[in-house]
């Protein structure tokens, strides 16, 4: 008889996200694969200083650091691929001193029956201040669990965590990265 329970076999993850950084720029491509090696999704990002003069994104600042999601493609829908890539973007935003700020332009040009605005709203994105009508339509569709019945066009959307116009947060993060470089490299 055993004196202790046997060791359980290690569970392998079902999915893995690979980051490919471009050599001479801050652009990054995230690819998600399943355990068979099939590509499930792709996301392109680039950190930038958002000049928000007309407040298309955040109403709280004219200029701040933010991670721009240029493209997000999910090759299998409704299985968590997009949400996982958004979570990777949130981590990448902090790694690039964007303080958790993310922005994008959601467009229903590729799939009018399933506009991405609904997905982005569910994962925490806000609409820009000029998108009041679109916000009402999308929120109503989410609340009543019904499909969107009209074209929404392009929508400016963002996640705002910390709008730091002075740059103090970014400087303190850079100092922390220098002091604890091993931890930042591990992330």
C-alpha positions as CSV (number, residue, x, y, z in Angstrom):
1,X,0.0,0.0,0.0
2,X,1.2,3.5,-0.9
3,X,2.1,5.9,1.9
4,X,1.4,8.9,-0.3
5,X,-0.7,9.4,-3.4
6,X,1.1,8.9,-6.8
7,X,2.3,12.0,-8.7
8,X,-0.2,13.2,-11.3
9,X,1.0,13.5,-14.8
10,X,1.7,17.1,-16.0
11,X,-1.1,18.7,-18.0
12,X,0.0,20.4,-21.1
13,X,-1.6,23.6,-22.1
14,X,-4.1,23.5,-24.9
15,X,-2.8,26.7,-26.5
16,X,0.4,28.7,-26.7
17,X,1.0,32.3,-27.8
18,X,4.2,33.1,-29.6
19,X,5.5,36.7,-29.8
20,X,7.6,37.7,-32.8
21,X,9.3,41.1,-32.4
22,X,10.4,43.0,-35.5
23,X,14.1,43.6,-35.4
24,X,14.4,47.4,-35.7
25,X,11.0,48.5,-34.5
26,X,8.6,48.1,-31.6
27,X,6.1,46.2,-33.7
28,X,5.2,42.8,-32.5
29,X,3.1,39.9,-33.9
30,X,1.4,37.5,-31.6
31,X,0.5,34.1,-33.0
32,X,-1.7,31.5,-31.1
33,X,-1.3,27.8,-31.8
34,X,-3.1,24.8,-30.5
35,X,-1.3,21.6,-29.4
36,X,-1.5,20.2,-32.9
37,X,0.3,23.2,-34.3
38,X,-2.6,24.8,-36.1
39,X,-2.7,28.6,-36.0
40,X,-5.8,29.8,-34.1
41,X,-5.2,33.6,-34.2
42,X,-2.9,36.5,-35.0
43,X,-2.5,40.0,-33.6
44,X,-0.3,42.9,-34.6
45,X,0.6,45.6,-32.1
46,X,2.8,48.6,-31.8
47,X,3.3,51.0,-28.9
48,X,3.0,54.6,-29.7
49,X,2.3,58.1,-28.3
50,X,-1.3,58.7,-29.1
51,X,-2.0,62.3,-30.1
52,X,-5.6,62.6,-29.2
53,X,-6.3,66.2,-30.1
54,X,-9.9,65.6,-31.2
55,X,-10.5,63.1,-28.4
56,X,-11.4,60.2,-30.7
57,X,-10.3,57.8,-28.0
58,X,-10.0,58.9,-24.4
59,X,-11.7,62.1,-23.4
60,X,-9.2,62.6,-20.5
61,X,-6.0,63.5,-22.4
62,X,-4.7,65.0,-25.6
63,X,-1.4,63.0,-25.6
64,X,-0.4,59.7,-23.9
65,X,1.3,56.4,-24.4
66,X,-0.9,53.6,-25.7
67,X,-0.5,50.2,-27.4
68,X,-2.1,50.2,-30.8
69,X,-3.7,46.9,-31.9
70,X,-3.4,47.2,-35.7
71,X,-5.0,43.9,-36.5
72,X,-6.6,41.0,-34.6
73,X,-7.7,37.9,-36.5
74,X,-9.3,34.9,-34.9
75,X,-9.4,31.8,-37.2
76,X,-11.7,29.9,-34.8
77,X,-14.4,31.9,-33.2
78,X,-16.1,31.6,-29.8
79,X,-13.4,29.5,-28.2
80,X,-11.4,32.2,-26.4
81,X,-8.8,33.0,-28.9
82,X,-9.5,36.7,-29.2
83,X,-9.8,37.1,-25.4
84,X,-6.4,35.4,-24.9
85,X,-4.8,37.7,-27.5
86,X,-6.3,40.8,-25.8
87,X,-4.9,39.6,-22.5
88,X,-1.5,39.3,-24.1
89,X,-1.9,42.8,-25.4
90,X,-2.7,44.1,-21.9
91,X,0.6,42.5,-20.7
92,X,2.5,43.9,-23.7
93,X,1.1,47.4,-22.9
94,X,2.8,47.4,-19.5
95,X,6.0,46.0,-20.9
96,X,6.2,48.8,-23.4
97,X,5.5,51.5,-20.7
98,X,2.0,52.3,-22.0
99,X,0.5,51.9,-18.5
100,X,-2.2,49.5,-19.7
101,X,-3.6,51.8,-22.3
102,X,-4.7,50.1,-25.5
103,X,-6.5,51.5,-28.6
104,X,-7.8,50.3,-31.9
105,X,-10.2,50.9,-34.7
106,X,-12.9,48.2,-34.9
107,X,-14.4,47.8,-38.4
108,X,-17.2,45.6,-39.6
109,X,-16.0,45.6,-43.2
110,X,-14.8,42.0,-43.1
111,X,-17.8,40.5,-41.3
112,X,-20.9,42.6,-41.1
113,X,-23.0,39.8,-39.5
114,X,-20.6,39.6,-36.6
115,X,-19.1,43.1,-36.0
116,X,-16.0,43.1,-33.8
117,X,-17.4,46.0,-31.7
118,X,-19.5,43.6,-29.7
119,X,-16.5,41.4,-28.9
120,X,-14.3,44.4,-27.9
121,X,-17.0,45.8,-25.7
122,X,-17.4,42.5,-23.9
123,X,-13.6,42.3,-23.2
124,X,-13.6,45.8,-21.7
125,X,-13.1,48.4,-24.5
126,X,-14.9,51.7,-24.4
127,X,-16.1,53.7,-27.4
128,X,-14.7,57.1,-28.3
129,X,-16.9,60.1,-27.4
130,X,-18.2,60.4,-31.0
131,X,-19.5,56.9,-31.0
132,X,-22.6,57.4,-28.8
133,X,-25.1,55.8,-31.2
134,X,-22.9,52.8,-31.9
135,X,-22.3,52.3,-28.1
136,X,-26.1,52.2,-27.5
137,X,-26.7,49.7,-30.3
138,X,-23.9,47.4,-29.2
139,X,-24.8,47.6,-25.5
140,X,-28.4,46.8,-26.4
141,X,-27.4,43.8,-28.4
142,X,-25.2,42.5,-25.6
143,X,-27.8,43.1,-22.9
144,X,-30.6,41.4,-24.9
145,X,-28.3,38.7,-26.4
146,X,-29.4,39.5,-30.0
147,X,-27.4,40.0,-33.2
148,X,-26.5,43.4,-34.6
149,X,-28.9,44.1,-37.5
150,X,-27.3,47.1,-39.1
151,X,-23.8,48.1,-40.3
152,X,-21.7,49.9,-37.6
153,X,-18.8,51.1,-39.7
154,X,-15.5,52.0,-38.1
155,X,-15.4,52.6,-34.3
156,X,-12.6,54.1,-32.3
157,X,-12.2,52.0,-29.1
158,X,-9.8,52.1,-26.2
159,X,-9.0,50.7,-22.8
160,X,-7.7,53.4,-20.5
161,X,-5.8,52.5,-17.4
162,X,-3.5,55.4,-16.6
163,X,-3.3,58.6,-18.7
164,X,0.0,60.1,-17.6
165,X,0.7,63.3,-19.5
166,X,3.8,64.2,-17.5
167,X,5.5,60.9,-18.1
168,X,6.2,60.2,-14.4
169,X,4.7,56.7,-14.6
170,X,6.7,55.7,-17.6
171,X,9.9,57.0,-16.1
172,X,9.3,55.1,-12.8
173,X,8.6,52.0,-14.8
174,X,11.8,52.4,-16.8
175,X,13.8,52.8,-13.6
176,X,12.1,49.6,-12.2
177,X,12.9,47.8,-15.5
178,X,16.6,48.8,-15.1
179,X,16.7,47.7,-11.5
180,X,14.8,44.4,-12.0
181,X,15.7,43.5,-15.6
182,X,15.5,39.8,-14.9
183,X,11.9,40.0,-13.9
184,X,10.9,42.1,-16.9
185,X,12.7,39.8,-19.3
186,X,10.9,36.8,-17.7
187,X,7.5,38.5,-18.3
